[in-house]
């Protein structure tokens, strides 16, 4: 017959199993950040992108006909693969520079160096400093203005040249030429600024 002690403070706690020691539980304070649980990888045949969102994006394009759910799923999986390849190429570029954060320049260099991503070069160009971009722009404008121009002799036999404008800039006339030169009219493509 066991007798229970009247004073519980005097009784030493004895573990039920002497081989198991109670492990201290980590105390959780409200100020500590808990690690976020990683999402489970999708099962085979599933997509991470929500199907309703992909369908909504596809319906927004008026040129696309109504497509089946299988086609939406295929587009969703292809989009995931595209994002995976682009991000892994950009991460490899950041890793070469011994950085863990991906920056815009990493994505641009990945697009430039990876042959399967070359179609994105116009949308994700490599960055250049502003002074260098302006210098390249001026060089292209100078090439356009000083390019080879064929000068023909007028019908009266004189070899008259066009007078330079008073502002000192060598700009061709906006309308058709009335002089006897064979200078072509300015096209809209030449007026557009090309910074590449």
Secondary structure, 3 states (H helix, E strand, C coil): CCCCCCCHHHCCCCCCCCCCCCCCCCCCCCCCCCCCCCCCCCCCCCCCCCHHHHHHHHHHCCCCCCCCHHHHHHHHHHHHHHHHHHHHHHHHHHHHCCCCCCCHHHHHHHHHHCHHHHHHCCCCCCCCCHHHHHHHHHHHHHHHHCCCCCCCCCCCCCCCCCCCCCCCCCCCCCCCCCCCCCCCCCCHHHHCCCCC
